[in-house]
Amino acid sequence: MQREERPEARPATRALREILEVSEEFSARMGRHLSVNPTDLSAMEHLIMAGPLGPSELARRLGVTPPAATAVVDRLEALGHVSRTTNPADRRGVVVTPTPASVAQAIGMLMPMVTDIDAVLDSFSAAEQAVITDYLQRVVAAYREHLE
């Protein structure tokens, strides 16, 4: 039986693959630093980016059941990463809020990397940055097409 040959990936495509791999490694490092598992880290990312969320919305964003989201929040609360407060829009419900100390820890790890990435981008002309941005936006669109 003859093996089907795969086409050689272009350098930019290989670099994107490497970015995905190193991003996963960075996330794992951040999870270890914060003492959380990947699902809990994802929850923290949603809370830091979106602000306080209700447990149902957090479950939807994580793609887990409401009881699983409750377990995530319980673990994060026990570690001091989040707090539950009364929902100002509906006093019967609660919202989950990341603690300032946890936000500071996460941002403290992220910002040096973001600054370094921005410095790389700053080494390109405005026209080159526009091409890079266009390329990356098209890559994101291609990924999204394959999610549907």
N, CA, C and O atoms as a DFTB+ gen file, in Angstrom:
592 C
 N C O
     1  1       0.845      -1.183       0.000
     2  2       0.000       0.000       0.000
     3  2       0.885       1.240       0.000
     4  3       1.821       1.348       0.792
     5  1       0.585       2.153      -0.877
     6  2       1.390       3.360      -1.012
     7  2       0.873       4.446      -0.069
     8  3      -0.329       4.699       0.021
     9  1       1.823       5.083       0.634
    10  2       1.448       6.175       1.538
    11  2       1.187       7.438       0.743
    12  3       1.930       7.794      -0.172
    13  1       0.122       8.093       1.115
    14  2      -0.191       9.355       0.462
    15  2       0.745      10.427       1.005
    16  3       0.909      10.559       2.218
    17  1       1.349      11.181       0.118
    18  2       2.273      12.232       0.537
    19  2       1.499      13.498       0.858
    20  3       0.586      13.905       0.140
    21  1       1.897      14.097       1.956
    22  2       1.286      15.366       2.334
    23  2       2.099      16.489       1.722
    24  3       3.324      16.397       1.644
    25  1       1.434      17.544       1.287
    26  2       2.187      18.667       0.736
    27  2       2.988      19.353       1.842
    28  3       2.567      19.389       2.999
    29  1       4.114      19.880       1.480
    30  2       4.975      20.604       2.421
    31  2       4.298      21.924       2.801
    32  3       3.864      22.680       1.932
    33  1       4.213      22.190       4.091
    34  2       3.624      23.447       4.550
    35  2       4.577      24.600       4.260
    36  3       5.796      24.445       4.333
    37  1       4.027      25.718       3.942
    38  2       4.822      26.916       3.687
    39  2       5.392      27.439       5.006
    40  3       4.854      27.140       6.072
    41  1       6.461      28.207       4.942
    42  2       7.075      28.720       6.178
    43  2       6.094      29.500       7.071
    44  3       6.113      29.334       8.291
    45  1       5.247      30.339       6.485
    46  2       4.291      31.111       7.302
    47  2       3.292      30.184       7.987
    48  3       2.912      30.417       9.135
    49  1       2.868      29.136       7.285
    50  2       1.928      28.179       7.873
    51  2       2.590      27.402       9.001
    52  3       1.969      27.150      10.033
    53  1       3.858      27.019       8.806
    54  2       4.590      26.338       9.881
    55  2       4.757      27.267      11.078
    56  3       4.653      26.834      12.226
    57  1       5.015      28.542      10.809
    58  2       5.168      29.502      11.913
    59  2       3.858      29.650      12.692
    60  3       3.877      29.750      13.919
    61  1       2.731      29.666      11.993
    62  2       1.437      29.733      12.683
    63  2       1.227      28.511      13.565
    64  3       0.735      28.623      14.688
    65  1       1.602      27.341      13.051
    66  2       1.477      26.112      13.843
    67  2       2.337      26.211      15.104
    68  3       1.924      25.808      16.192
    69  1       3.535      26.754      14.930
    70  2       4.434      26.909      16.072
    71  2       3.875      27.914      17.078
    72  3       4.018      27.729      18.287
    73  1       3.241      28.975      16.584
    74  2       2.603      29.945      17.487
    75  2       1.519      29.249      18.314
    76  3       1.416      29.471      19.520
    77  1       0.716      28.411      17.664
    78  2      -0.324      27.684      18.397
    79  2       0.283      26.790      19.470
    80  3      -0.217      26.731      20.593
    81  1       1.356      26.100      19.124
    82  2       1.999      25.201      20.086
    83  2       2.591      25.967      21.261
    84  3       2.394      25.577      22.412
    85  1       3.316      27.054      20.987
    86  2       3.931      27.810      22.082
    87  2       2.863      28.520      22.912
    88  3       3.052      28.741      24.108
    89  1       1.748      28.877      22.286
    90  2       0.635      29.481      23.027
    91  2       0.059      28.478      24.026
    92  3      -0.268      28.838      25.157
    93  1      -0.064      27.213      23.601
    94  2      -0.537      26.164      24.510
    95  2       0.442      25.972      25.659
    96  3       0.033      25.799      26.807
    97  1       1.744      26.003      25.349
    98  2       2.758      25.879      26.397
    99  2       2.676      27.045      27.378
   100  3       2.798      26.855      28.588
   101  1       2.469      28.249      26.852
   102  2       2.358      29.426      27.709
   103  2       1.128      29.309      28.609
   104  3       1.192      29.622      29.798
   105  1       0.015      28.861      28.043
   106  2      -1.205      28.686      28.847
   107  2      -0.980      27.658      29.955
   108  3      -1.427      27.847      31.086
   109  1      -0.292      26.580      29.625
   110  2      -0.004      25.559      30.645
   111  2       0.866      26.150      31.751
   112  3       0.651      25.875      32.931
   113  1       1.846      26.961      31.364
   114  2       2.716      27.614      32.362
   115  2       1.895      28.547      33.250
   116  3       2.073      28.571      34.468
   117  1       0.996      29.312      32.637
   118  2       0.159      30.223      33.408
   119  2      -0.745      29.443      34.356
   120  3      -0.931      29.837      35.508
   121  1      -1.308      28.332      33.869
   122  2      -2.148      27.498      34.724
   123  2      -1.385      26.977      35.921
   124  3      -1.901      26.973      37.039
   125  1      -0.142      26.532      35.693
   126  2       0.680      26.057      36.816
   127  2       0.970      27.202      37.785
   128  3       0.918      27.018      39.001
   129  1       1.273      28.381      37.246
   130  2       1.570      29.547      38.086
   131  2       0.370      29.913      38.966
   132  3       0.530      30.302      40.123
   133  1      -0.819      29.783      38.403
   134  2      -2.035      30.137      39.141
   135  2      -2.653      28.942      39.871
   136  3      -3.660      29.089      40.565
   137  1      -2.050      27.764      39.715
   138  2      -2.524      26.525      40.354
   139  2      -3.926      26.136      39.903
   140  3      -4.756      25.731      40.717
   141  1      -4.189      26.262      38.596
   142  2      -5.504      25.905      38.059
   143  2      -5.351      24.961      36.873
   144  3      -4.309      24.923      36.219
   145  1      -6.407      24.202      36.612
   146  2      -6.423      23.310      35.454
   147  2      -6.833      24.109      34.204
   148  3      -7.233      25.267      34.327
   149  1      -6.740      23.517      33.019
   150  2      -7.060      24.265      31.793
   151  2      -8.469      24.846      31.750
   152  3      -8.652      25.966      31.274
   153  1      -9.465      24.114      32.235
   154  2     -10.837      24.638      32.222
   155  2     -10.963      25.830      33.153
   156  3     -11.602      26.824      32.809
   157  1     -10.358      25.739      34.328
   158  2     -10.417      26.848      35.284
   159  2      -9.673      28.063      34.739
   160  3     -10.104      29.198      34.942
   161  1      -8.558      27.832      34.048
   162  2      -7.821      28.938      33.437
   163  2      -8.662      29.602      32.358
   164  3      -8.682      30.827      32.246
   165  1      -9.348      28.803      31.573
   166  2     -10.228      29.360      30.547
   167  2     -11.332      30.205      31.185
   168  3     -11.679      31.268      30.669
   169  1     -11.875      29.741      32.287
   170  2     -12.898      30.516      33.000
   171  2     -12.321      31.851      33.460
   172  3     -12.958      32.896      33.323
   173  1     -11.106      31.802      34.009
   174  2     -10.477      33.048      34.463
   175  2     -10.252      34.009      33.294
   176  3     -10.448      35.217      33.433
   177  1      -9.841      33.472      32.147
   178  2      -9.627      34.318      30.972
   179  2     -10.924      35.008      30.573
   180  3     -10.928      36.200      30.268
   181  1     -12.033      34.257      30.575
   182  2     -13.329      34.854      30.233
   183  2     -13.695      35.946      31.232
   184  3     -14.154      37.021      30.845
   185  1     -13.493      35.671      32.512
   186  2     -13.860      36.649      33.540
   187  2     -12.977      37.891      33.470
   188  3     -13.459      39.005      33.677
   189  1     -11.705      37.714      33.183
   190  2     -10.808      38.874      33.097
   191  2     -11.149      39.716      31.868
   192  3     -11.157      40.945      31.934
   193  1     -11.430      39.053      30.754
   194  2     -11.711      39.784      29.516
   195  2     -13.113      40.405      29.503
   196  3     -13.290      41.530      29.037
   197  1     -14.106      39.672      30.013
   198  2     -15.495      40.129      29.925
   199  2     -15.968      40.848      31.172
   200  3     -16.958      41.577      31.123
   201  1     -15.288      40.660      32.278
   202  2     -15.763      41.204      33.540
   203  2     -16.680      40.198      34.214
   204  3     -16.781      39.058      33.761
   205  1     -17.345      40.597      35.280
   206  2     -18.199      39.669      36.021
   207  2     -19.232      38.989      35.120
   208  3     -19.850      39.623      34.264
   209  1     -19.401      37.694      35.335
   210  2     -20.370      36.913      34.570
   211  2     -21.200      36.074      35.523
   212  3     -20.728      35.660      36.582
   213  1     -22.441      35.830      35.132
   214  2     -23.265      34.894      35.873
   215  2     -22.797      33.474      35.598
   216  3     -22.191      33.214      34.559
   217  1     -23.066      32.558      36.509
   218  2     -22.643      31.169      36.312
   219  2     -23.178      30.542      35.018
   220  3     -22.469      29.765      34.378
   221  1     -24.391      30.861      34.631
   222  2     -24.961      30.293      33.399
   223  2     -24.206      30.783      32.168
   224  3     -23.927      30.005      31.256
   225  1     -23.878      32.064      32.143
   226  2     -23.120      32.622      31.023
   227  2     -21.713      32.034      30.989
   228  3     -21.182      31.743      29.917
   229  1     -21.120      31.864      32.151
   230  2     -19.795      31.262      32.212
   231  2     -19.859      29.819      31.684
   232  3     -18.973      29.398      30.940
   233  1     -20.878      29.077      32.055
   234  2     -21.053      27.700      31.565
   235  2     -21.172      27.698      30.043
   236  3     -20.563      26.866      29.372
   237  1     -21.950      28.619      29.506
   238  2     -22.127      28.701      28.052
   239  2     -20.795      28.979      27.368
   240  3     -20.455      28.329      26.379
   241  1     -20.044      29.937      27.889
   242  2     -18.756      30.295      27.284
   243  2     -17.742      29.157      27.359
   244  3     -16.925      28.986      26.454
   245  1     -17.799      28.389      28.429
   246  2     -16.872      27.270      28.591
   247  2     -17.329      26.014      27.856
   248  3     -16.542      25.092      27.640
   249  1     -18.610      25.983      27.472
   250  2     -19.140      24.797      26.821
   251  2     -19.319      23.643      27.786
   252  3     -19.130      22.481      27.428
   253  1     -19.689      23.980      29.031
   254  2     -19.903      22.955      30.051
   255  2     -21.314      23.113      30.622
   256  3     -21.990      24.109      30.364
   257  1     -21.741      22.131      31.393
   258  2     -23.052      22.193      32.031
   259  2     -23.007      23.189      33.196
   260  3     -21.931      23.470      33.725
   261  1     -24.161      23.721      33.596
   262  2     -24.176      24.612      34.762
   263  2     -23.569      23.984      36.023
   264  3     -22.834      24.669      36.735
   265  1     -23.849      22.697      36.330
   266  2     -23.194      22.119      37.509
   267  2     -21.669      22.075      37.371
   268  3     -20.950      22.275      38.350
   269  1     -21.179      21.815      36.163
   270  2     -19.721      21.810      35.957
   271  2     -19.151      23.212      36.149
   272  3     -18.068      23.370      36.711
   273  1     -19.879      24.232      35.682
   274  2     -19.423      25.611      35.877
   275  2     -19.411      25.968      37.361
   276  3     -18.520      26.679      37.826
   277  1     -20.392      25.477      38.096
   278  2     -20.415      25.707      39.540
   279  2     -19.183      25.096      40.192
   280  3     -18.588      25.698      41.086
   281  1     -18.800      23.914      39.751
   282  2     -17.594      23.267      40.298
   283  2     -16.349      24.093      39.964
   284  3     -15.454      24.230      40.798
   285  1     -16.290      24.642      38.752
   286  2     -15.172      25.500      38.359
   287  2     -15.104      26.707      39.291
   288  3     -14.041      27.037      39.817
   289  1     -16.238      27.357      39.487
   290  2     -16.281      28.548      40.343
   291  2     -15.914      28.186      41.780
   292  3     -15.200      28.937      42.445
   293  1     -16.394      27.048      42.258
   294  2     -16.047      26.606      43.614
   295  2     -14.526      26.461      43.767
   296  3     -13.944      26.908      44.755
   297  1     -13.896      25.823      42.764
   298  2     -12.435      25.646      42.828
   299  2     -11.714      26.988      42.785
   300  3     -10.787      27.227      43.560
   301  1     -12.142      27.862      41.878
   302  2     -11.485      29.174      41.757
   303  2     -11.691      30.025      43.011
   304  3     -10.799      30.763      43.427
   305  1     -12.872      29.911      43.603
   306  2     -13.147      30.664      44.827
   307  2     -12.287      30.133      45.977
   308  3     -11.763      30.915      46.771
   309  1     -12.142      28.821      46.069
   310  2     -11.326      28.223      47.129
   311  2      -9.853      28.657      47.019
   312  3      -9.150      28.767      48.024
   313  1      -9.410      28.898      45.791
   314  2      -8.030      29.349      45.577
   315  2      -7.868      30.866      45.703
   316  3      -6.754      31.386      45.628
   317  1      -8.983      31.569      45.895
   318  2      -8.925      33.023      46.028
   319  2      -8.852      33.766      44.705
   320  3      -8.496      34.944      44.680
   321  1      -9.185      33.093      43.591
   322  2      -9.120      33.720      42.274
   323  2     -10.391      34.473      41.901
   324  3     -10.344      35.396      41.088
   325  1     -11.523      34.092      42.481
   326  2     -12.797      34.747      42.162
   327  2     -13.622      34.915      43.429
   328  3     -13.368      34.298      44.463
   329  1     -14.618      35.775      43.298
   330  2     -15.602      35.901      44.381
   331  2     -16.988      35.913      43.752
   332  3     -17.164      36.297      42.596
   333  1     -17.957      35.488      44.534
   334  2     -19.355      35.540      44.113
   335  2     -19.987      36.731      44.809
   336  3     -19.816      36.934      46.011
   337  1     -20.719      37.512      44.030
   338  2     -21.452      38.642      44.612
   339  2     -22.863      38.654      44.042
   340  3     -23.142      38.033      43.017
   341  1     -23.727      39.360      44.714
   342  2     -25.102      39.477      44.239
   343  2     -25.110      40.192      42.896
   344  3     -24.413      41.187      42.698
   345  1     -25.908      39.667      41.984
   346  2     -26.038      40.272      40.660
   347  2     -26.788      41.591      40.806
   348  3     -27.935      41.591      41.254
   349  1     -26.172      42.715      40.440
   350  2     -26.853      44.000      40.595
   351  2     -28.103      44.123      39.718
   352  3     -29.005      44.899      40.034
   353  1     -28.162      43.359      38.616
   354  2     -29.320      43.420      37.726
   355  2     -30.448      42.498      38.174
   356  3     -31.597      42.686      37.774
   357  1     -30.129      41.502      39.003
   358  2     -31.127      40.540      39.464
   359  2     -30.684      40.038      40.833
   360  3     -29.846      39.141      40.926
   361  1     -31.230      40.599      41.871
   362  2     -30.806      40.312      43.247
   363  2     -30.937      38.834      43.627
   364  3     -30.371      38.402      44.631
   365  1     -31.680      38.058      42.832
   366  2     -31.818      36.628      43.129
   367  2     -30.610      35.836      42.653
   368  3     -30.377      34.718      43.111
   369  1     -29.836      36.415      41.729
   370  2     -28.709      35.701      41.146
   371  2     -27.372      36.208      41.655
   372  3     -27.303      37.148      42.447
   373  1     -26.310      35.566      41.184
   374  2     -24.961      35.982      41.554
   375  2     -24.141      36.202      40.283
   376  3     -24.474      35.704      39.208
   377  1     -23.076      36.953      40.441
   378  2     -22.081      37.084      39.387
   379  2     -20.742      36.652      39.965
   380  3     -20.493      36.767      41.165
   381  1     -19.901      36.160      39.092
   382  2     -18.572      35.715      39.475
   383  2     -17.593      36.770      38.982
   384  3     -17.603      37.150      37.811
   385  1     -16.747      37.237      39.898
   386  2     -15.808      38.319      39.599
   387  2     -14.394      37.869      39.927
   388  3     -14.157      37.318      41.002
   389  1     -13.444      38.097      39.013
   390  2     -12.055      37.757      39.351
   391  2     -11.537      38.703      40.426
   392  3     -11.871      39.888      40.427
   393  1     -10.730      38.190      41.332
   394  2     -10.181      39.046      42.383
   395  2      -9.070      39.916      41.799
   396  3      -8.372      39.494      40.877
   397  1      -8.903      41.120      42.327
   398  2      -7.843      42.003      41.828
   399  2      -6.457      41.357      41.881
   400  3      -5.646      41.564      40.978
   401  1      -6.178      40.580      42.926
   402  2      -4.864      39.939      43.040
   403  2      -4.647      38.933      41.916
   404  3      -3.548      38.854      41.368
   405  1      -5.673      38.166      41.565
   406  2      -5.541      37.189      40.489
   407  2      -5.415      37.867      39.131
   408  3      -4.644      37.426      38.278
   409  1      -6.172      38.935      38.936
   410  2      -6.043      39.700      37.688
   411  2      -4.618      40.235      37.572
   412  3      -4.012      40.163      36.503
   413  1      -4.089      40.765      38.654
   414  2      -2.725      41.301      38.644
   415  2      -1.706      40.205      38.322
   416  3      -0.764      40.437      37.564
   417  1      -1.894      39.012      38.898
   418  2      -0.989      37.895      38.605
   419  2      -1.027      37.534      37.128
   420  3       0.017      37.376      36.495
   421  1      -2.224      37.406      36.583
   422  2      -2.376      37.019      35.178
   423  2      -1.812      38.094      34.256
   424  3      -1.074      37.791      33.318
   425  1      -2.161      39.343      34.522
   426  2      -1.669      40.448      33.694
   427  2      -0.153      40.564      33.827
   428  3       0.538      40.893      32.863
   429  1       0.356      40.294      35.017
   430  2       1.798      40.335      35.243
   431  2       2.548      39.329      34.387
   432  3       3.689      39.578      33.999
   433  1       1.930      38.208      34.091
   434  2       2.549      37.222      33.203
   435  2       2.333      37.581      31.738
   436  3       3.227      37.391      30.913
   437  1       1.151      38.100      31.410
   438  2       0.815      38.380      30.021
   439  2       1.498      39.614      29.446
   440  3       1.960      39.597      28.305
   441  1       1.562      40.681      30.230
   442  2       2.022      41.953      29.671
   443  2       3.448      41.927      29.143
   444  3       3.689      42.518      28.090
   445  1       4.405      41.290      29.793
   446  2       5.745      41.249      29.191
   447  2       5.742      40.571      27.818
   448  3       6.460      40.997      26.913
   449  1       4.939      39.521      27.663
   450  2       4.857      38.847      26.372
   451  2       4.201      39.758      25.343
   452  3       4.690      39.873      24.219
   453  1       3.100      40.407      25.714
   454  2       2.404      41.313      24.797
   455  2       3.335      42.451      24.385
   456  3       3.377      42.831      23.215
   457  1       4.076      42.988      25.339
   458  2       5.020      44.068      25.035
   459  2       6.085      43.604      24.047
   460  3       6.432      44.333      23.118
   461  1       6.604      42.395      24.246
   462  2       7.607      41.855      23.325
   463  2       7.018      41.636      21.928
   464  3       7.672      41.932      20.927
   465  1       5.798      41.126      21.855
   466  2       5.145      40.915      20.557
   467  2       4.917      42.256      19.859
   468  3       5.151      42.379      18.656
   469  1       4.459      43.259      20.612
   470  2       4.261      44.586      20.035
   471  2       5.578      45.183      19.543
   472  3       5.604      45.871      18.523
   473  1       6.673      44.921      20.266
   474  2       7.975      45.423      19.842
   475  2       8.388      44.799      18.511
   476  3       8.974      45.474      17.664
   477  1       8.086      43.521      18.326
   478  2       8.374      42.881      17.041
   479  2       7.564      43.558      15.942
   480  3       8.099      43.878      14.881
   481  1       6.282      43.776      16.193
   482  2       5.427      44.423      15.200
   483  2       5.920      45.834      14.892
   484  3       5.886      46.273      13.742
   485  1       6.378      46.541      15.921
   486  2       6.873      47.909      15.723
   487  2       8.110      47.965      14.835
   488  3       8.446      49.029      14.315
   489  1       8.794      46.836      14.654
   490  2       9.977      46.816      13.803
   491  2       9.618      46.811      12.312
   492  3      10.500      46.911      11.459
   493  1       8.328      46.694      12.002
   494  2       7.855      46.725      10.615
   495  2       7.272      48.100      10.292
   496  3       6.799      48.808      11.181
   497  1       7.311      48.462       9.029
   498  2       6.712      49.728       8.592
   499  2       5.193      49.645       8.743
   500  3       4.640      48.560       8.927
   501  1       4.533      50.782       8.666
   502  2       3.070      50.814       8.760
   503  2       2.445      49.979       7.643
   504  3       1.459      49.278       7.870
   505  1       3.013      50.050       6.447
   506  2       2.477      49.277       5.321
   507  2       2.657      47.776       5.568
   508  3       1.755      46.987       5.288
   509  1       3.814      47.388       6.089
   510  2       4.054      45.974       6.392
   511  2       3.119      45.497       7.504
   512  3       2.603      44.381       7.448
   513  1       2.905      46.342       8.510
   514  2       1.983      45.980       9.590
   515  2       0.576      45.772       9.053
   516  3      -0.138      44.882       9.514
   517  1       0.171      46.587       8.080
   518  2      -1.158      46.439       7.486
   519  2      -1.276      45.093       6.772
   520  3      -2.317      44.440       6.854
   521  1      -0.219      44.673       6.072
   522  2      -0.231      43.384       5.381
   523  2      -0.267      42.237       6.404
   524  3      -1.010      41.271       6.232
   525  1       0.531      42.351       7.455
   526  2       0.553      41.324       8.495
   527  2      -0.827      41.200       9.141
   528  3      -1.331      40.093       9.332
   529  1      -1.426      42.328       9.471
   530  2      -2.750      42.332      10.089
   531  2      -3.790      41.714       9.164
   532  3      -4.620      40.916       9.600
   533  1      -3.742      42.085       7.882
   534  2      -4.678      41.530       6.907
   535  2      -4.519      40.015       6.818
   536  3      -5.510      39.284       6.819
   537  1      -3.288      39.546       6.741
   538  2      -3.015      38.108       6.670
   539  2      -3.581      37.390       7.892
   540  3      -4.281      36.385       7.762
   541  1      -3.275      37.912       9.081
   542  2      -3.740      37.253      10.306
   543  2      -5.259      37.259      10.397
   544  3      -5.851      36.275      10.842
   545  1      -5.904      38.351       9.985
   546  2      -7.367      38.395      10.013
   547  2      -7.964      37.375       9.055
   548  3      -8.992      36.765       9.351
   549  1      -7.322      37.190       7.908
   550  2      -7.796      36.183       6.958
   551  2      -7.589      34.771       7.498
   552  3      -8.415      33.890       7.258
   553  1      -6.503      34.551       8.219
   554  2      -6.265      33.243       8.836
   555  2      -7.349      32.961       9.872
   556  3      -7.884      31.853       9.920
   557  1      -7.674      33.942      10.693
   558  2      -8.737      33.780      11.685
   559  2     -10.056      33.443      10.986
   560  3     -10.787      32.556      11.426
   561  1     -10.355      34.149       9.902
   562  2     -11.587      33.875       9.156
   563  2     -11.584      32.448       8.613
   564  3     -12.610      31.768       8.650
   565  1     -10.440      31.991       8.109
   566  2     -10.352      30.614       7.586
   567  2     -10.589      29.604       8.694
   568  3     -11.294      28.615       8.495
   569  1     -10.002      29.847       9.865
   570  2     -10.239      28.958      11.013
   571  2     -11.738      28.930      11.344
   572  3     -12.314      27.862      11.549
   573  1     -12.352      30.097      11.394
   574  2     -13.768      30.171      11.772
   575  2     -14.655      29.431      10.776
   576  3     -15.654      28.827      11.166
   577  1     -14.298      29.473       9.496
   578  2     -15.078      28.749       8.498
   579  2     -15.089      27.254       8.785
   580  3     -16.071      26.569       8.501
   581  1     -14.003      26.755       9.344
   582  2     -13.912      25.328       9.619
   583  2     -14.536      24.939      10.964
   584  3     -14.570      23.760      11.317
   585  1     -15.020      25.915      11.698
   586  2     -15.729      25.630      12.945
   587  2     -17.204      25.343      12.690
   588  3     -17.871      24.705      13.504
   589  1     -17.696      25.810      11.572
   590  2     -19.128      25.675      11.278
   591  2     -19.454      24.346      10.674
   592  3     -20.615      24.075      10.369
